[in-house]
Amino acid sequence: MDMDNMLGGGGGAIGQFPLEQWFYEMPVCTRWWTAATVATSLLVQCQIITPFQLFYSFRAVFVKNQFWRLLTTFVYFGPLSLDLLFHVFFLQRYSRLLEESSGRSPAHFSWLLLYATSILLCLSPMLSMPFLGSALSSSLVYIWSRRNPETRLSLLGLLVFTAPYLPWVLMAFSLVLHGTVPKDEICGVIVGHVWYFFSDVYPSLHNGQRPLDPPGWWRRIFEARPADTGAQPINNEIAAAAAPEVR
């Protein structure tokens, strides 16, 4: 018996379970956001940490230097429950679809996350939103839905609609489930619409200008430079002489 079969290799990765395979198939930003969300809820459920240590507060962050709150406010969706499962499903599904459509480099999607998280952190004190995970998730759902207008979706197999209606269907579902107006989701839709307008609509009206594209220095952080093969550059005159003349 060979070693691959003993370790469960077969046609896939050696020793990799379906859940593990699903996890590593996710793009890098979506993968770690999903992992952090589940891990944070588990830690709260086990009473290792409390939600009071996680929410965003301007005073706690910038006066008491509790800088971890800048991140934890986006990864806590509540304790282990059906509601958490619902949030994790939509988070990983639409974040993954959006990240995969943004190209192989995580530069563009991570810049989108930086934009959305920064705007939401600025709005949080004015709108009394201590936890911003739902708002960020709603931003991504909105952007994906506007970029896929012909995609047909179904809610619980009962309601069939096209993708642009998805954010509003989710808001209505949240209103029925919790009995309150989901201001965090509304805020997320507004933030998402600003990104969608300047990334997808504005360029066609202003000669291809894309003001919200990541700057060059941000791209260089994520995009590897071409490998140096050690070859010397070819003299331009020799290259020109070697090339066939085009008539």
N, C-alpha and C positions, 0 to 999 in steps of 0.2 A: 504494500500500500504506500503510495507516495505521500510526501509531506503536505502537498496542497490539499489533497482530499481529507487528510487527518485534521487539518485546520479549517476545513469548510471552504476552501478556496474555490474550486470548481471554475465557473465562468466569471465570478466577481472577485472583489478584493478579499484577501486572505483573512479569515476569522471575522468578517464584518457582518453584523446582524442587520436586519431590515431597518430598524430604527436608527442605527448608527449610519447606515448607508444614506438614509433620507436626510440625516443631519448634515453629513459632509457634502451632499449634493447641492445644498443651499449655497448661494453666493455669500461671500465673506461677511458683509455688513449685516445682511438678514440673519445669517447663522448665529452671530454672536449677540445680536439684539434679542433673538428668540431665546437663546440659552440664558442670557441675563434675566429675561422676564420670568422664565420658569424657575430659575435658581432663587431669585429674589422672593417670589411667592412661597417657595419651599422654606426659606429661612424665616419668613414671617410666620408661616404655619407652625414651624417647630419652636417658635418664640425665642429664636436666637437674636433676631432684631425686631423692631416694631415699626409700623408705618410712620410714627412720629420722627424717626431718624431718616426718612426717605424723601419727604415732600420738599418742594422748593419754597424757600423763603428768602427774600432779599437780605433781610437782617441776619439770618442764620449763615448765609453764604459769605457775605461781604463784610460783616462785622465780627462774627464768631469764627470765620475762616473754615466753615464746614463745606468745602468745595465739592465733596462727593455728591451733594444734593443736586448739582447741575446735571448729573447723569442719572441718579436713582429716580428722579421725578419722571423719567421717560420709560422706566423698566418695571414699575410697579402698577399692576392693574387690579390688585385686590388679592385676597386669600384664595386658596384652592377651591374652585367652585365651577359650576357650569358656565357662569359668566366669564370667568378667566379663560376657560377652554374656547369659548366663542371669540374672545379678543385675540388669543394666540393664533387661532386658525386664520382670522382675517389679517392679522399682522404678518405672519410668515407667507401667506398666499400672495397678497398684493404687493408687499414689499419685495418678495422674490421676483414676481413678474416684472415689476418696475426696474429692479436692479439688473435683471438679466437683459432687459431691452436697452439698457444704457451702455452696453458694450462690455468687453472683457475686462477693462480696467475699472477699478472701483472709484476712480477719481470723480466722475460725474455724479454718481449716486451719493457718495459721501459728502460732496459739496451741497447737494440737495438737502441731505440730513442736517448739515451745519447751518444752512440757511433757515430751514424750518425750525430747528431747535432754538436758534438765536432769537427769531421773531417771537416764538411762543414764550420764551423766558422773559422777553420784554413786556409781553401782554399779560403775563400771569398775575403780577401784583394788581393791575388795574381791574381784572375780571375775577379775582379771587379764585384762581384755579391752582391749587397746590400740586396736583398730579397732572402731568401733561402727556402721558403715554397715549391716551385715547385721541387727543387732539393731533398728535404727530401721526398716528395711524390713519386718522381721517384725511389728513393732508395727502398721504400717499395713495389712499383709495380714490380720492377725488382726481388726482393727476392721472392715475391709470385709467379711470373710467372715461375721462375726456379724450384720452389718446386711443381708446378702443370703442368708438361710438357704435359700431355694428355688432359688437359681441352681445349675445343674448344670455341672460342669467335667470336663475330660478331661486326663489326663496321658499325653502321647505317643500318644494315641489308643488306649491299652490299658486304663487304669483310669478308670472314670467314677464320680464322687462329687459330693456337694453341697458348697457353698462352706464351711460350717463345718469341714469336714475338711481344707481346703486347708493351713493351717499345719502340721498333723501329717503330711500327705503330703510336704510340702517338707522337714520335719525328717528323715523316714525316707529321702528321696532324698539329702539331704546326708550322712546317716550312712553310707549305702551308698557314696556317691561318695568321701568323705574318710576313712571308717573311724573317726571320732571323734564323740563326743556333741556336737551343736551347741549349746553352752551359750549362745552369743550369741543364737541364735534362740529358745531357751527363755526367756531373759531378756526378749527383745522381746515375746514372747507375754504374759508376766506384766504388763509395762508397758502393753501394749495392752488387756489385760483390765480393768485398773484404770480406764482411760479409758472403755472401753465400759460398764462397770458404772455409773459415776457420770454418764455422759452419756445412756445409753439405758434403764437399769433403775431406778436410784435415783429419777429424777424421778417415775415413776409410783407410787412407794411413799411419797413425801414431798411431796405437793401441788405437783408440778411444779418443785421446787427443783433447780437444775442447778449444783452447786458448781464444776464445771470449765469452765463457759462463760467466754469471754474477758471481762475487765472493760471498762467503758465507755471508759476512756482508751486501751485497746488497739484497740478498734473505731474510735475516732476517728482513729487513725494511718492506717488503711487505707480507711476509708469517707469519700468526699468529701462535703463539706457541700453542701446545696442551693444552686444558683446564686442570687445576689442580682439580681433583675430590676429593682431600683430602684423598684418600686411601693410606695406608701404603704399601711400596713395599713388595712383598711376598718373604720370605726366599727361597733362591735358592735350599737348600736341601729338603725343604718341597715340592717345585714345582717339583723337580726331582722325588721324591718318589710318587707323585700323578700321574705323567704321565705314561701311559701304555708303556710297553717295546715294541720296534719295532724290529721284527726278519726278 
